[in-house]
Amino acid sequence: LRLLAAYVKGLPIWCSWQVTPRCASFCGFCEHRMDGAFEELDLPGIERVSEELGRGGGLMVSLSGGDPLLRQDLPQIVTAIARRHFPLVTTHGWQVTREKARALWEAGLEAATVTLDHALPEAQDAAAGQPGAHARALLALEAFAGSRTRPSQQVNVKTRLRASNRDGLPALLDLARERGATVTVEPAYPLPADLG
């Protein structure tokens, strides 16, 4: 009802919030990885921003990065966001364990998304620049799906559609379904010539 009220009033209902630039992968397509010095907003700062965002109504707040699971205070961040909003998290899955997943659900997480572009392990590992990336993403999906604290909490796979992976999309859909996850397909630019 809070989201519907905000929508009817013409207010924003979605916010993407990069809570860290840090990441353990080396994906060639990603522009978020940073080298050198950087600052992350601390928890009191996050609470202030969440409160300001809440003045207009409830939002779906997608926490991303980098990899937000590199923040040790991510459950506390989710708790702060959940007071006024609907927190979501997007990760490539490397840092996810069943214990961390459970802590995030208990903190008020509404949905967890694991990025996965290929059903084939060797293709995903090459795309992520990290041996074992595919296996860790699957473990993350299983951890999130197996530790939910209520049925409404969603687990999702996000895949970026490219010429190099579109033929593997049916296998990726099967892989996600077997692990209790839905799939979001996001076009990657430039689009394949016959899709553009």
N, C-alpha and C positions, 0 to 999 in steps of 0.2 A: 504493500500500500504506500509505503514511503517513496519507493521508486516511481510508482504510478503518479503520485501527487506531484513529484518533481517534474515528471514528463509533461503532465497536463499544464503545469505552470510555465513550460518552456525552459526549464532549468536543465543544466547538464546532469546526466545520470551515469557517466563513465569517466574515470580518471585513471590514467596509466602513470605509475610512480616508480621511477628507477631508484631503488633504495641503496644501490651500490654499483660501482663500475667494475668491481672485481669479478673475475671468472677464471675457472681452472681449465677451460677449453680454448682451442685456437681456431675456431671456425673461420674459414676464409671470408665468409659473407658478412660477418658481424662487425659493426662499427663501434660497439659499446666497450670493448676491451680497452683498458687504459694502462699505460705504463707510467711510472713515476709517481709523484705526489698527487693525492686527491683527498677530498674531504667527504665524509658521510655525515648526514644530519643525525644528531644523536636522538635518543628516545624522547627527551622533553621537547625537542624541536619537532619531532614527528607528531607528538601529541598536540602541539600548538597548530600545526598545519592541518591536522585532521579536524580539529575544532573549527578552524576557519572554513574549511571545505564544507563542514556540516551546517554552517549558517544558511546555506541555500537549500538544504535538504539532504537526504541520504544518497550516496553514490555507490556504484560498484567500483571498488578501488583495486586495480590490478598491480600487484607488487612484482617488479621485475628488476633487471639489471643489465649487464652482468648476471651473476647468479645470486639471488637474494638469500639462498641458504648458506652462503658464506658469512652472513651476519649471525653471530651467536645470539643476538637479541631479537631474532625474527619472531618467536612466539609472543614476546612482549609488544612488538610492533603490530602484530595481528590483533592482539587484545585491544590496543589503543585504537586501531582503525575500526574494530568491530563495535565499539561503543556507539558509533554514529553511522557507520557505513557497512558495506558488504565486502569483506576482504577476499581477494583472489590472489593466487601466487603462480608465477610462471618460472620454470627452471628446466635446465637440461638434464637434471636428475642425478648428477654425479655425487652430490652431498647428501642425498635423501637416504634415511634409514627408517625402519618402521617406528622407532622411538621418536625421531624428529617429526615424522608425518603425524603421529598420534598427538604430539604436543601442539602442532599447528591446528589440527581439527579441534582439539579441546580449547584452544585459544579463541576459536570463533571463525576459523577459515571456512568459507563457503564453497570454494572450488580450487582444485589444484590442476595445473596444466604442465605437462612434460613435453618439451619440444623433441620431435623425432621425425626426420625427413625420409628415412629409408627403412624398409623392412629387413633388408639384408645387412647383417652385422658389418661386413667389410666396407660397404658403401657408407654407412653411418659413421663408422670410425674414421674413415678418410675425410668425410665432410667436416667432422668435428675436430680433426687434427689430434685425436686422442684415442689410442688403442683402448678398447674396452668401453667406449662411450655408449655403444648400442646396448651392451649387457647391463650397464648401470642405469640406462633409461628404462629398461624393462623392469629392473628391480625397483626403481622408483615408482613406476605405475602400480606394481603389485603392493608396495608398501602403502601408498596412498589409498588404493582400493580396499586393502585388507584392514585398515586401521580407522576407517570412518566411524564417527560417534553417532551419526544420525543419517537416515536414508537420503535426505535432501542434499547432502554434500556430494559434489560432482567431481569426477576425475576425467581429464580430457587429454588427448594428444593433439598438439598443434604441429601441422606440417606445412612447409613452404613449397608450393608447387612450382617446379622447374621442368624444363625439358628432360633433365637427367633423372628425375624421379617419378614422373607422372605414370609411367607404365607399371611401377611398383605400388601404385595407390591401392588397388584391391587387396594386395597382401598386407599392406599397412592397416587397412580397415579391419581385416580379419584379426590381425595381431592385437589391435586395440580392443576389439569386442571380446576376445578371449580373456582380456585382463580387466574387464569391467569398465572400460573407458569409452567415451565418445571421441569424435574426431572433428577438428576444425581445420579447414583447408584455407591457407592464406596465399594469394598469388604473389610470386616473387618477381621482381622486375630486374631486367627486361623479361616480359612474357615470351614464351615460345612463339615463334613466328606464326604458327597456325592457330594460336589462341588469341593473338593480339588484335 
